[in-house]
Amino acid sequence: MKRQELIHRASTLSMVASAALGGWLLSTPAWGQAQSATTLEEVVVTAEKRAEGLQNIPIAITAVSGETLQKAGVREVGDLVQLTPSLQFGTRSTNVFIALRGIGQAGQDIGSQSGVTVSLDGVPLLNHFMMNPAFFDVERVEVLRGPQGTIAGRNATGGAINIYSKTPTDQPSGEASVTVANYDRVSVRGFVNGPLSDNLSGRLAFQTDRADGWLKNAYLGRRNDDTDMTQLRGTLLYKPSDAFSVRALAEYTRDRGDPSFALLLGRAVPNIPTPDELPGYAYPRNDINNLTAYYNEPNRRDVEDLRTSLLATWVLGPNLTITSTTGFIKHDIDLQDIDNDGTPAPTSRFDLIGLYAKQFTQEFTATATLSDRADFVGGLFYMHGDSSEPLYLSTATVKNALVLLPSEELNSYAAYAQVRYRLTDSLRATIGGRYTSDRKNYDLNAVSSNIVKAASDKWNAFTPRFVLDYAPSEKALVYASVSRGFKSGGFNTLGDVNQPVNFFDPEYVWNYEVGTKATLFDKRLRFGLTAFYADYTNLQASIFRVNEATGVRFPKVENSPKAKIKGVEFEFEAAPVRGLRFTGSATRLDATYGQFCNNDPLYATATTDPGCVGATLSDGKPLPPGAKDLSGNRLTQAPKWQASLSGEYSFPISDGLQITTRADYKWQSKVYFDFYNNPLNAERSYGLLNASVAVATLERDWSLSGWVRNATDKRYVTQSNTRVAANPSRIGSIGAPRMYGVTLSHQF
């Protein structure tokens, strides 16, 4: 098939999808209905605002259907690491740490954003603590690796994760499922769908999930890391004609599960014991292997999330479609009675940590076919965000010893455009760019110190993209791209109140990438191979500093002058025989800092490295004594190796029943959690195995599955940092233990 035919086919797909629902509703065989039992299904994605075959777009992208998410036990964004190359994820209470190719979250407060953009139905999320939504009634997830600053979203210096929920259809349908599992888990989920009138269809989806906590607080006799979540989503699709449609969505989530906050995990300095190692320590020590810890606060959490969106689509002709995407999200988190030191000692606690965010977004997008050789996508984007993070800290003797009331307002404007031009039947050139302007206003009322601060700043950037791709046939694609990414600067909203307002600079990256995609053996094998080199300037990095005058330790985002990331990614999907599917991936990542000097608060009296004499902070101030040369250190959340393998086999056992077995394994090498590469603040290599067996009717109207996650009951740390004190320690969070259960589903 010639390239001209491929472009015509992609254009037709785009118009069909746009007419259905703004490019998001894809009626293709990719999501559940196989074209053939012995071939791979065609996968259609909308990474560039138009519907195209996955193998035909020059982007490193992984697409996962909602059906596969269910089979693989992927319940939220964090679980995608089982299926996606170069993705890392960790949590500490409500703090979310997502990284792609070693780039992710810098700070832990409302003042900084993630380098990985997460979008829900085309609406990007404002803050990192909003970025681990639970999956239910999901159509597909697309994970785009590498800077996506031109089209996919703001601040996407590492990549983007786009999640699309299912859209109403005019065919009546429904599903209900019940799950019973260990830790007394009971989950119920389902949906009903169908026409409400000639032009109006509706879909109502819901899920409830309840489970006891898997981490025992033996000091208080209660459990943390429990599950108590309810979600409800209603969607309407109004389609008076093939040329116009409107989709309205409203979703409500209430999550009252109480995660652990700061588990004491061991030493931060090799030769200094932790508090629980000292003679005369009055309490038992944590037993992480047996999921037992001792701390004196209950760590309560309450999350409420309200999300609405409106997507309108106009097909103005065979070659032009306009879409409008409007979104509003209100996300509130209350953390109460939070343990601060990981021990039962009544030293200090957070009476309240609040995380409150509201955002409004509006985006207009035009997709057009300019000629038989050229197509165009362009758009305008606006985001308004209001965030606040009240913090109340009490000591053993002083109530509300520290009260901080920071808030931040964001106004972000962007315009983007991209043109693709076919130079020959097989060779295509792409040129695009995005101009972004971010303004942030920051206020802080430090009630306990009677200090009020305010500041504002503005950051602008142009992020271009250039691509050449060559398709020698319909089965292969080779491409080379150069793109620039940008993440705006910001304020350290929970910094040292005794110092002037502190800000950090924008982060920039130039990414150079070559890749190839191919489909072989009569659509029995599909693979992609990507090599990339990313050159970062002013990379934002998080650190805890100590005020030498007051001794107070505070978080801070600073800029590393340089960082370089290079790597190779390989992923494949194969259907060797009828009913058997394999998918897998492997990543080799070399992510290191360039010239970078900084102080390790754990070694405040250390001697300054020769290469750091005269070095300054990102704000121009001199570094305190004891600066370390971190050049060549590995980035955080950037393991050198990652690999995954999934296998699924379906076979009939009677005229009306079939069995499906599935296993998913993910392995990664050692990962560091700070840029000092402290070997005690790292997690060694480990692997996780999930598996399931299901029996279902051939029409899949009934199914019963047994499943297990983390089948080997592996103990591993998902995120940690070091606490500076007379007896420093490592504190953090651990991953969930083995979970197993059965799920009964009925479709009607």
Long-range contacts (C-beta under 8 A, 24 or more apart in sequence): 1-473, 1-474, 2-425, 2-426, 3-422, 3-424, 3-425, 3-426, 3-427, 3-428, 3-471, 4-372, 4-373, 4-422, 4-425, 6-56, 6-471, 6-474, 7-372, 7-373, 7-375, 7-422, 7-428, 8-372, 9-53, 10-50, 10-51, 10-52, 10-53, 10-56, 11-319, 11-369, 11-375, 13-44, 13-50, 13-51, 13-52, 13-53, 14-50, 14-51, 14-52, 14-321, 14-367, 15-315, 15-318, 15-321, 16-51, 17-44, 17-46, 17-50, 17-51, 18-50, 18-51, 18-313, 18-315, 18-321, 18-323, 18-367, 19-242, 19-243, 19-245, 19-313, 19-315, 19-321, 20-245, 21-167, 21-237, 21-245, 21-247, 21-311, 21-313, 22-122, 22-245, 22-247, 22-311, 22-312, 22-313, 22-323, 22-325, 23-49, 23-50, 23-51, 23-313, 23-321, 23-323, 23-367, 24-121, 24-122, 24-139, 24-164, 24-167, 24-247, 24-311, 25-139, 25-167, 26-51, 26-139, 26-140, 30-63, 30-65, 30-140, 31-65, 31-66, 31-67, 31-139, 31-140, 32-65, 32-67, 35-523, 36-523, 37-578, 37-579, 38-524, 38-575, 38-577, 38-578, 39-522, 39-523, 39-524, 39-575, 40-519, 40-523, 40-524, 40-525, 40-526, 40-573, 40-574, 40-575, 45-140, 45-142, 46-142, 46-162, 46-164, 47-142, 47-144, 47-151, 47-152, 47-162, 48-151, 48-377, 48-418, 49-151, 49-323, 49-365, 49-367, 49-377, 49-379, 50-367, 50-375, 50-377, 54-517, 55-477, 55-517, 55-518, 55-519, 55-526, 55-528, 56-471, 56-477, 58-430, 58-467, 58-469, 58-477, 58-479, 58-481, 58-515, 59-144, 59-146, 60-144, 60-145, 60-146, 60-513, 60-515, 60-528, 60-530, 60-532, 60-569, 61-142, 61-143, 61-144, 61-145, 62-142, 62-143, 62-145, 62-571, 62-585, 63-140, 63-141, 63-142, 63-143, 64-140, 64-141, 64-143, 65-139, 65-140, 66-135, 66-137, 66-138, 66-139, 66-140, 66-166, 69-135, 69-138, 69-141, 71-648, 71-660, 71-662, 71-692, 71-694, 72-646, 72-662, 72-664, 72-690, 73-664, 73-690, 73-692, 73-707, 73-709, 74-135, 75-134, 75-135, 76-132, 76-133, 76-134, 76-135, 77-118, 77-131, 77-132, 77-133, 77-135, 77-161, 77-163, 78-132, 80-141, 80-143, 80-161, 81-666, 82-644, 82-646, 82-664, 82-666, 82-688, 82-690, 83-583, 83-644, 83-646, 83-664, 83-666, 84-143, 84-585, 84-644, 85-145, 85-569, 85-570, 85-571, 85-585, 85-586, 85-587, 85-642, 85-644, 86-145, 86-159, 86-567, 86-569, 86-587, 86-589, 86-642, 87-143, 88-637, 88-638, 88-639, 88-668, 88-671, 89-132, 89-718, 90-637, 90-718, 90-719, 90-733, 91-132, 91-259, 91-718, 91-719, 91-733, 92-261, 92-262, 92-718, 92-719, 92-720, 92-721, 92-732, 92-733, 93-259, 93-260, 93-261, 93-262, 93-299, 93-301, 93-335, 93-338, 93-733, 94-129, 94-259, 94-301, 94-303, 94-333, 94-335, 94-355, 95-128, 95-129, 95-719, 96-128, 96-129, 96-130, 96-131, 96-132, 97-128, 97-637, 97-719, 98-128, 98-131, 98-161, 99-158, 99-636, 99-637, 99-638, 100-143, 100-145, 100-146, 100-158, 100-159, 101-145, 101-146, 101-158, 101-159, 101-532, 101-534, 101-565, 101-567, 101-589, 101-591, 101-638, 102-158, 102-565, 102-589, 102-591, 102-635, 102-636, 102-637, 102-638, 103-157, 103-158, 103-159, 103-509, 103-534, 103-536, 103-565, 103-635, 104-158, 104-636, 104-637, 105-542, 106-504, 106-540, 106-541, 106-542, 106-557, 107-490, 107-492, 107-540, 107-542, 107-555, 107-556, 107-557, 108-494, 108-542, 108-555, 109-389, 109-406, 109-492, 109-493, 109-494, 109-555, 110-355, 110-357, 110-387, 110-388, 110-389, 110-406, 110-407, 110-408, 110-493, 111-406, 111-408, 111-442, 111-490, 111-491, 111-492, 111-493, 111-494, 111-557, 112-490, 112-504, 112-540, 112-542, 112-557, 113-155, 113-487, 113-488, 113-490, 114-155, 114-158, 115-155, 115-156, 115-157, 115-158, 115-159, 115-487, 115-507, 115-540, 116-156, 116-158, 116-159, 116-160, 116-161, 117-148, 117-152, 117-153, 117-154, 117-155, 117-156, 117-159, 117-160, 117-161, 118-160, 118-161, 118-163, 119-152, 119-153, 119-160, 119-161, 119-162, 119-163, 120-163, 120-165, 120-307, 120-309, 120-327, 121-163, 121-164, 121-165, 121-249, 121-309, 121-311, 121-327, 122-162, 122-164, 122-309, 122-311, 122-325, 122-327, 122-363, 123-307, 123-309, 123-325, 123-327, 123-329, 123-361, 124-153, 124-154, 124-361, 124-383, 125-329, 125-359, 126-329, 126-357, 126-359, 126-383, 126-385, 126-387, 126-410, 127-331, 127-355, 127-357, 127-385, 127-387, 129-331, 129-333, 129-355, 129-357, 130-305, 130-329, 130-331, 130-357, 133-163, 133-253, 133-305, 134-207, 134-209, 134-229, 134-231, 134-253, 135-163, 136-189, 136-205, 136-206, 136-207, 136-231, 136-233, 137-165, 137-166, 137-189, 137-191, 137-203, 137-205, 137-233, 138-163, 138-164, 138-165, 138-166, 139-164, 139-165, 139-166, 139-167, 140-164, 145-530, 145-569, 146-483, 146-511, 146-513, 146-532, 146-534, 147-463, 147-483, 147-484, 147-485, 147-509, 147-511, 147-534, 148-485, 149-434, 149-436, 149-463, 149-465, 149-483, 149-484, 149-485, 149-486, 150-416, 150-418, 150-432, 150-433, 150-434, 150-463, 150-464, 150-465, 150-483, 151-377, 151-379, 151-416, 151-418, 151-432, 151-434, 154-381, 154-383, 154-412, 154-414, 154-436, 154-438, 154-488, 155-486, 155-487, 155-488, 156-485, 157-485, 157-486, 157-487, 157-507, 157-508, 157-509, 157-536, 158-485, 165-205, 165-233, 165-235, 165-249, 166-191, 166-193, 166-203, 166-205, 166-235, 167-203, 167-235, 167-237, 167-247, 168-193, 168-194, 168-201, 168-202, 168-203, 168-235, 168-236, 168-237, 168-247, 169-193, 169-194, 169-201, 169-203, 169-237, 170-194, 170-195, 170-201, 173-747, 173-748, 174-747, 174-748, 175-745, 175-746, 175-747, 175-748, 176-745, 176-746, 177-743, 177-744, 177-745, 177-746, 178-743, 178-744, 179-741, 179-742, 179-743, 179-744, 180-741, 180-742, 181-211, 181-739, 181-740, 181-741, 181-742, 182-738, 182-739, 182-740, 182-741, 183-211, 183-212, 183-213, 183-214, 183-226, 183-739, 184-210, 184-211, 184-212, 185-209, 185-210, 185-211, 185-212, 185-227, 185-739, 185-741, 186-210, 186-211, 196-236, 199-238, 199-239, 199-240, 200-236, 200-237, 200-238, 200-239, 201-236, 201-237, 201-239, 202-234, 202-235, 202-236, 202-237, 203-233, 203-234, 203-235, 203-237, 204-232, 204-233, 204-234, 204-235, 205-232, 205-233, 205-234, 205-235, 206-230, 206-231, 206-232, 206-233, 207-231, 213-258, 214-291, 214-736, 214-737, 215-260, 215-291, 215-292, 215-293, 215-734, 216-291, 216-292, 216-293, 217-293, 217-294, 217-295, 217-298, 218-284, 218-292, 218-293, 218-294, 219-283, 219-293, 219-294, 219-295, 219-296, 219-344, 220-295, 220-296, 220-298, 222-298, 224-258, 224-259, 224-260, 224-298, 224-299, 225-257, 225-258, 225-259, 225-260, 225-736, 226-257, 226-258, 227-257, 228-255, 228-256, 228-257, 229-253, 229-254, 229-255, 229-256, 229-257, 230-254, 242-315, 243-314, 243-315, 243-316, 244-312, 244-313, 244-314, 244-315, 245-312, 245-313, 246-310, 246-311, 246-312, 246-313, 247-309, 247-310, 247-311, 247-312, 248-308, 248-309, 248-310, 249-307, 249-308, 249-309, 249-310, 249-311, 250-306, 250-307, 250-308, 251-305, 251-306, 251-307, 251-308, 252-304, 252-305, 252-306, 252-307, 253-303, 253-304, 253-305, 253-306, 253-307, 254-303, 254-304, 254-305, 255-301, 255-302, 255-303, 255-304, 255-305, 256-301, 256-302, 256-303, 257-301, 258-298, 258-299, 258-300, 258-301, 259-299, 259-301, 259-733, 260-293, 260-299, 260-733, 260-734, 261-297, 261-299, 261-335, 261-338, 261-339, 262-295, 262-338, 262-339, 262-340, 262-341, 262-342, 262-731, 262-732, 263-288, 263-293, 263-295, 263-342, 263-731, 263-732, 263-733, 263-734, 264-293, 264-295, 264-341, 264-342, 264-343, 264-729, 264-730, 264-731, 265-717, 265-720, 265-729, 265-730, 265-731, 265-732, 265-734, 266-680, 266-729, 266-730, 267-680, 267-728, 267-729, 267-730, 268-602, 268-678, 268-680, 268-681, 268-722, 268-723, 268-728, 268-729, 268-730, 269-602, 269-603, 269-680, 269-728, 270-680, 272-727, 272-728, 273-727, 274-727, 274-728, 274-729, 274-730, 275-341, 275-343, 275-345, 275-725, 275-727, 275-729, 276-343, 277-727, 278-727, 282-344, 283-343, 283-344, 283-345, 286-342, 288-715, 288-734, 289-715, 291-737, 293-342, 294-343, 294-344, 295-339, 295-341, 295-342, 295-343, 295-344, 296-339, 296-343, 296-344, 296-345, 296-346, 296-349, 297-337, 297-338, 297-339, 297-340, 297-349, 298-337, 299-335, 299-337, 299-338, 299-339, 300-334, 300-335, 300-336, 300-337, 301-333, 301-334, 301-335, 301-336, 302-333, 302-334, 302-336, 303-331, 303-332, 303-333, 303-334, 304-330, 304-331, 304-332, 305-329, 305-330, 305-331, 305-332, 306-330, 306-331, 318-369, 319-368, 319-369, 319-370, 320-366, 320-367, 320-368, 320-369, 321-366, 321-367, 321-368, 322-364, 322-365, 322-366, 323-364, 323-365, 323-366, 323-367, 324-362, 324-363, 324-364, 324-365, 325-361, 325-362, 325-363, 325-364, 325-365, 326-361, 326-362, 326-363, 327-359, 327-360, 327-361, 327-362, 328-358, 328-359, 328-360, 328-361, 329-357, 329-358, 329-359, 330-357, 330-358, 331-355, 331-356, 331-357, 331-358, 332-356, 332-357, 340-393, 341-723, 341-731, 342-729, 342-731, 346-396, 347-395, 347-396, 348-393, 348-394, 348-395, 348-396, 348-401, 349-393, 349-394, 350-391, 350-392, 350-393, 351-392, 351-393, 351-394, 351-400, 352-390, 352-391, 352-392, 353-389, 353-390, 353-391, 353-392, 354-388, 354-389, 354-390, 354-391, 355-387, 355-389, 356-387, 356-388, 356-389, 357-385, 357-386, 357-387, 358-385, 358-386, 358-387, 359-383, 359-384, 359-385, 359-386, 360-384, 360-385, 370-419, 372-422, 373-421, 373-422, 374-419, 374-420, 374-421, 374-422, 375-419, 375-420, 376-417, 376-418, 376-419, 376-420, 377-417, 377-418, 378-415, 378-416, 378-417, 378-418, 379-415, 379-416, 379-417, 380-414, 380-415, 381-412, 381-413, 381-414, 381-415, 381-416, 382-411, 382-412, 382-413, 382-414, 383-410, 383-411, 383-412, 384-409, 384-410, 384-411, 384-412, 385-409, 385-410, 385-412, 386-410, 389-493, 389-494, 391-494, 400-447, 400-448, 401-448, 402-448, 403-446, 403-447, 403-448, 404-444, 404-445, 404-446, 404-447, 404-448, 404-494, 404-497, 405-444, 405-445, 405-446, 405-447, 406-442, 406-443, 406-444, 406-445, 406-493, 406-494, 407-442, 407-443, 407-444, 407-493, 408-440, 408-441, 408-442, 408-443, 408-490, 408-491, 408-493, 409-440, 409-441, 410-438, 410-439, 410-440, 411-438, 411-439, 412-436, 412-437, 412-438, 412-439, 412-488, 413-437, 418-465, 426-470, 426-471, 426-472, 427-468, 427-469, 427-470, 428-468, 428-469, 428-470, 428-471, 429-466, 429-467, 429-468, 430-465, 430-466, 430-467, 430-468, 430-469, 430-481, 431-464, 431-465, 431-466, 431-467, 432-464, 432-465, 433-462, 433-463, 433-464, 433-465, 434-462, 434-463, 435-460, 435-461, 435-462, 435-463, 436-460, 436-461, 436-462, 436-463, 436-486, 436-488, 438-488, 440-488, 440-489, 440-490, 440-491, 442-491, 442-493, 442-501, 444-493, 444-497, 444-501, 446-497, 449-497, 449-498, 451-497, 451-498, 453-497, 453-501, 454-501, 455-491, 455-501, 455-503, 457-489, 457-491, 457-503, 459-488, 459-489, 459-506, 461-486, 461-488, 461-506, 461-508, 475-518, 475-519, 475-520, 476-516, 476-517, 476-518, 476-519, 477-516, 477-517, 477-518, 478-514, 478-515, 478-516, 479-513, 479-514, 479-515, 479-516, 480-513, 480-514, 480-515, 481-511, 481-512, 481-513, 481-514, 482-510, 482-511, 482-512, 482-513, 483-510, 483-511, 483-513, 484-508, 484-509, 484-510, 484-511, 485-509, 485-511, 487-540, 490-557, 492-555, 492-556, 492-557, 494-554, 494-555, 495-554, 495-555, 495-556, 496-545, 496-547, 496-550, 496-552, 496-554, 496-556, 498-547, 498-549, 498-550, 498-552, 499-547, 502-556, 502-619, 503-619, 504-540, 504-557, 504-558, 504-559, 504-618, 505-538, 505-559, 505-618, 506-538, 507-536, 507-537, 507-538, 507-539, 507-540, 507-559, 508-536, 508-537, 508-538, 509-534, 509-535, 509-536, 509-537, 510-534, 510-535, 511-535, 523-575, 524-574, 524-575, 524-576, 525-572, 525-573, 525-574, 525-575, 526-572, 526-573, 526-574, 527-570, 527-571, 527-572, 527-573, 528-569, 528-570, 528-571, 528-572, 529-568, 529-569, 529-570, 530-568, 530-569, 530-570, 531-566, 531-567, 531-568, 531-569, 532-565, 532-566, 532-567, 532-568, 532-569, 533-564, 533-565, 533-566, 534-564, 534-565, 534-566, 535-562, 535-564, 536-560, 536-562, 536-563, 536-564, 536-565, 537-561, 537-562, 538-618, 539-563, 539-593, 541-636, 541-675, 543-598, 543-601, 543-675, 544-601, 544-721, 544-722, 544-724, 545-599, 545-601, 546-601, 546-604, 546-724, 548-624, 553-601, 553-724, 558-598, 558-617, 558-618, 559-618, 560-593, 560-594, 560-596, 560-630, 560-675, 561-594, 561-595, 561-596, 562-593, 562-594, 562-595, 562-596, 563-591, 563-592, 563-593, 563-594, 563-596, 563-635, 564-591, 564-592, 564-594, 565-589, 565-590, 565-591, 565-592, 565-635, 565-638, 566-590, 567-591, 579-649, 579-650, 579-651, 580-647, 580-648, 580-649, 581-647, 581-648, 581-649, 582-645, 582-646, 582-647, 582-648, 583-644, 583-645, 583-646, 584-643, 584-644, 584-645, 584-646, 585-642, 585-643, 585-644, 586-641, 586-642, 586-643, 586-644, 587-641, 587-642, 587-643, 588-640, 588-641, 589-638, 589-639, 589-640, 589-641, 589-642, 590-640, 591-634, 591-635, 591-638, 592-631, 592-632, 592-633, 592-634, 592-635, 593-630, 593-631, 593-632, 593-633, 593-635, 593-675, 594-631, 595-631, 596-629, 596-630, 596-631, 596-633, 596-675, 597-623, 597-627, 597-628, 597-629, 597-630, 598-623, 598-627, 598-628, 598-630, 598-675, 598-676, 599-623, 599-624, 599-626, 599-627, 599-628, 600-626, 600-628, 600-676, 600-678, 601-722, 601-724, 602-676, 602-678, 602-722, 602-724, 602-728, 603-628, 628-676, 630-675, 630-676, 630-677, 633-672, 633-675, 633-676, 633-677, 634-672, 634-677, 635-672, 635-675, 636-671, 636-672, 636-673, 636-674, 636-675, 637-671, 637-673, 638-671, 638-672, 639-668, 639-669, 639-670, 639-671, 639-685, 640-669, 640-670, 641-667, 641-668, 641-669, 641-685, 642-666, 642-667, 642-668, 642-669, 643-667, 643-668, 652-698, 653-695, 656-697, 656-698, 657-695, 657-696, 657-697, 657-698, 658-695, 658-696, 658-697, 658-698, 659-693, 659-694, 659-695, 660-692, 660-693, 660-694, 660-695, 660-696, 661-691, 661-692, 661-693, 661-694, 662-691, 662-692, 662-693, 662-694, 663-689, 663-690, 663-691, 663-692, 664-689, 664-690, 664-691, 665-689, 665-690, 673-717, 673-719, 673-720, 673-721, 673-732, 674-721, 674-722, 678-722, 680-722, 680-730, 681-720, 681-721, 681-722, 681-730, 683-716, 683-717, 683-720, 686-714, 686-716, 687-712, 687-714, 688-712, 688-714, 688-716, 688-735, 700-747, 701-746, 701-747, 701-748, 702-745, 702-746, 702-747, 703-743, 703-744, 703-745, 704-742, 704-743, 704-744, 704-745, 705-742, 705-743, 705-745, 706-740, 706-741, 706-742, 707-740, 707-741, 707-742, 707-743, 708-738, 708-739, 708-740, 709-736, 709-738, 709-739, 709-740, 710-735, 710-736, 710-737, 710-738, 710-739, 711-738, 712-738, 713-737, 713-738
